[in-house]
Amino acid sequence: MIFSKEKPIIIKIGSAVLTKGKGQIDENVIKNICDNIAKHKAQGYTFAIVSSGAIHAGMEVVHQQNRKLKLRKQQALAAIGQVHLMQIYKKYFLKHKINIGQILLSHEDFKHRDSFLNTRSTLSQLLDLNIIPVINENDTVSTEEIKFGDNDRLSVLIANAIESDQIIFLSTTDGLMNLNKKEKIDRVDKIDDSIFAMAKGGNAMGSGGMGSKLIAIDTLNKAGKNAWLANGKVKHILNKLFKNENFGTFFKARTTNKKSKQLWMLQNLKPHGSVYIDSGANNALSKKKASLLIQGITKLDKTWEVGQLVSILYEKVEIARGMARINSKTLNKLIEKDKEALNQLKDGDLPKFLIHRDDIVIIENE
């Protein structure tokens, strides 16, 4: 068996999978997925669902057919549709005496470490109570600038939060197709440029697309997590995946020794700001695994407070991320001082480093 009972399995379901015709919610698909999950849950597997589709469900409720909607209208439709969507999931899971819990998240819930830990705690409690979390982006408050992108990236953050190392992406394709589209690729051991070249566009019913999925899966693989891409429209799709590794495309996990906190820093979508460092600091971080001293910083960009995530760049390339011990306003004043003045800082005045080595994660640029 290729799936493990030791950790939760995440099922990510895109909008295109859940809709039919002119965008109506396809209850048959939801029923099929719920039945499949129920079968394997009875065998001891644990599941969490990341589901798109709220806006389409809202459009169906109010008989809205025009998909070219302004943001405010989308947010209102999401508020209407999320209730409808959850009612459908509830109806088909209750047939198996399975209860579900709704979790709506935005980028802000992951941007701050405390919020991320609170999200993790809630999800863990639901799983401990034998509840299936049904997670979606909170479209009612998300703006275009901070949207996850059809929940592909949200799935990555959820995988880290609940320490899942097995994520299934249900799409409307049979898997990753080769360039001439004549056959499916059964297994990918490493996502490289040749694999990314196979991604083209998105689906009219969704906001993601193959490119978005491959970026998410690549992040998961680098974090030591396996992923699958398969056609969610196929009846008994999960049963088929559990029986045959070559159904859909399997993306193999790569070895990693990074801890949850480091993965959170890597997977966080937008650090609050960034600093540029000199060659000495770059050498200290990459080779000596040292803290980032103030003396090694040449300039900074944007603003942040103590404890917020900052990007570290050397020669315009992001090489690391970390949690700041000094806010940007104070740092800006400090880097204007000469190095001798910095060296004369007394213990207790301020940290001599912006980021402690325990709060740094190195980005492995390939």
N, C-alpha and C positions, 0 to 999 in steps of 0.2 A: 504494500500500500504506500502510495507516494505522499499522502497527507498524514499529519501527526495529530494525535489527540492531546498532546501535551500543551499546545498553545492554540489560541483562537484562530479561526480561518476568516479572513475578511472577504466578503463578496461585494465588489464594486459594480453597480448597475447603472449604465448610462441612460440618458434621456431617450436616445434612439431605440434602445432595447425595449423600453417601457411604452412606446407609442406605436400607433398604427395609422394608416390612412392619412388624414389631414392633421394628425397630432393628438388624436384621442388616446387616453390611457388604455393599454391593452391588458385587460384583467386576466386573460388566459396566460399571458407570459408571467405575470406576478404569481398566479396560482401555481404554475409549473415550478417556479423557483422556490416558492414557499413549501410545496410538497417535497421537493428534492432536499431542501435544508432540513425539514422535519424528519425525513427518513434517516439522515446521517446524524442528526442531533440525538435521535433515539439510540444510536450506536455508540454515543459517547463523545462525539465531536462538539466543539463550541464554535459559535458563529457570531459575527457582527456584520451588519449590512451598511454599506455606504450607497445611498440611493439618490439619484437625481430625479427630476420629473415634476417638481412642485409647480413650476410655472405652467407646464403643459396641462397639469391637472386643473389648475385654476382657470385656464383658458376654456377647458371643457365645461366646467361648472357654469361659467357666465356666457358660454357660447361665443367666445372670442376666436376668430379665425385668422386675423392678421398677426403674423409673427414678427413683423417689424415694429417693435414696441419700444417706447422710451423707458428709461430706467425706472421712473416712478411707477409706471403702469406694471412693469415686470414685478416690482416689489409688492404691489398690491395683489397681483395674481398669485404670487408665491404664498402670501398669507392665506389666501382662499384655498389654494391647491394643496398646501401641505396637510391641512385637515383631511381633505378628500383622499389624498394618497395614503395617509396613515390608516384611515378607515378601511381601505382596501387590503393593506398588509395585515391589519388586525383580523379582518374577516377570514382570511385564508389560513392564518396561523392558529386562530382559535379552533379551527376544525381539527387541529392536532393537539389542542390544549396547551398551546405555547403562547406565552405573553411577550409583548414587545415594549420597548421604551424609546421615546423619541428624544434625539439629541440634535439640536440646531447649533452650528458653530460658524464663526467668522474667523478671518485671519487674526483679529485681535486676540482671540482665545489661545493662539499659539505664539504670538509675538512676544508675550511676557511669560517668563518662566513660571511665575506663581499661577497664572491662569492655565498654563499648560498642565501643571501638576494637579490643579483642581479638576480639569477635564479628565485627566488620567484616573483620578480617584473615583469620579462618578461612573466612568465606563467600567472600571474594575468592580465596583459595587454591583452594577447591573449584571455583569457576567457571573459574579458570585451568587446572585439571587436567581440564577438560571434564566435570566431574561435576555432576549436578543435585542441589542441596541440597533435601532434604525437611524442612521446618521445622515444628515444632509447639510449643505451649506445654508446659512441663514440668509437667504436671498432678500428678505425683507429689510435688511440693514446693510448688506454688502454693496459696494459700489464697483464700477468697472475696474478701478485701479487696484482693488484688493481682492477681486474674485479669484477663486481657486482654479477655475477652468474645467467645468463639467465634472468636478469632484475628483479628478485624477490625482492632483497634488494633495487634496485633502486625505485621500486614501493613504498616502505616504506618511502623513503626520499621525493618522489614526494607528497605523501599523507600529509606529514607534511608541505611541501612547500606551497601547495594550500589549506591547512586546510580541506582536504576531510576526511570524517569519514565513507566512504562506498567504498570498493575496491573489484572488482570482478577479480579473477584469472581464466583465461580460460586455461585449460589443455587438455589432451587427455583421462582423466578418468572422470567418472560420478560424482566424488566427492571423499571424503575420504572413503576408503573401510576398513572394519574390517579385522582382521588378516587372516581369512580363505577366504577372497575375495568373499564371497558369497552374501554380501549385503552392501549397502551404508549406511553410518552414516549420518543422516539428519541434526543433530545439535551438535555442540560442545560448551559447556559453558566455558570450561577452557582447555587449552592445557597443558597436563602433560606428564610424562614419558610414560604412557600407550598409549597416542596418538602419541608421537614421535616414539614409537616402531612400529607403523603401516607404517612408511615411509620406502620405499625400493628403492634404486638406482635412476637412472635418465633415460631419454629417449634418444635413439640413436641420435635423431634429435636436442636435446636441451642440455644445459649445466647445467640445474637446477636439477630438480627431486623433489619428494615429500618432502624430508627432507628440501631442500632449501625453499620450499613454506611454510612449517609449521613453520620454524624459522621466516620467514617474517611475517606470519599471527599472530604468537604469539607476535611479537613486536608491530604489529598494534593493537591487542586486548588490550595489556597492556597500549597502548597510548589512549585508549578509542574509538577505531575505529572498526566497523563491517567489516567482510570480508566474501566472498563467494568463493567456489571452484567448478567449473562446467566444463562440456565437451564442449569445443569450436567448436568441429566438428559437434555438433548437430545443425540441422537447426532451426532457430528462437530461439536460446539459450537464448538471452537476454529477448525476449518476455516471454519465459517460466519462467525465474527467476523473472521477474516483477509480474507475475501472481501467482506464487506459491513459498513460502519461502522454501519448502521442496524439490525443484528441485535443485540438487547439494547439497553441504554441507554448512551450515551456521555456521560461527564462531562468537560468540557473544562478543561484546566489553565489557571490564571491566572498572570499574569506575576509573577515574584518575583526579587529580587536577593539573597536570603538564602543564606548559605553553609551547609555541612553542619553545622558546629558550632552555628550559630544554629537550624537546623532540629531538631537533637537537643534543644536546650533547650526549644523550643516543643512538641515531640512527646513529651517525657518526661512520663509520666502523673502523677507525684506529686513535686513539689519537696519537699525535706526540711523546709523551713520558709518563713516569709514575714515581710516587713517592711512597715510602713506609712510612707508618706512625706508631707511637707508640699507645699504648692503650689510652693514654690521648687524643690524637687528634681524635682517632676513636670515643671516647665517646662524644667529643665536636661536631663532625660532625653529628653523628647519633641521638643523644639525644637533644642537645642544638641548632642544626642548626646553628652552629657558622662558622666563617671563618677558613681556614686552616692556622694556624700560622707556621712560619718557624721552631720554636722550636719543633714542633711535627713531623718533617720529619726526618727519619733515613737514607735514601739513595734515589738516583734517578737513572733512567735508560733512556738512549737515550737523544736526545737534542730537544729543542724547543725555540721559541721566545715569546716575550710578546704578549698576545692575542690568543695564540694557545691552543688547547685542550690537557689536561693532564689527565691521568688516576690515580686514588688514590687507593692504595692497603693497606689492613691490613691483616697480616698473610697470604700473598700471594693470597688473594681474592679481586677482584675489588669491592669496596664498593661505589665509587662515581666517578664523572668526573667534571672537571671544567676548566675555562679559566684562564691561568696563568697571573699574574701581574709582574712576575720576570722571566727572561730567565734562561735556565738551567745552563749556564756557571756561571752566578752570584750566582745562588742558590747553586751550588756546593761549591763555595768559602765560602758562608755564613754558610752552615751546618757543615763546618770544624771548625768554631769558637765555643767556649764554650757558653753555654746558657747565662752566665752573660754578655758576650760581645754583644750578640744579644739584650738583654734587654736594653743595653745602646745605642742602635741605636737612633739617634735623629730624631724627626719628620721631614720629608722631605728628609732624607738621602735615604731611600728605604722603600717600604711597609714592615710592620712587618709580613705580611701574604703573602703566595704564591697565594692563591685564596680567593677572597671575597665571603662571604656567598650568595650574590645575583647571583654569577656566578657558583654555585655548584648545581649539581643534584645528589641525592642519588639513588643508584641502589638497588632495592628491590630484594635481593637474597632469593629464596624460597627453 
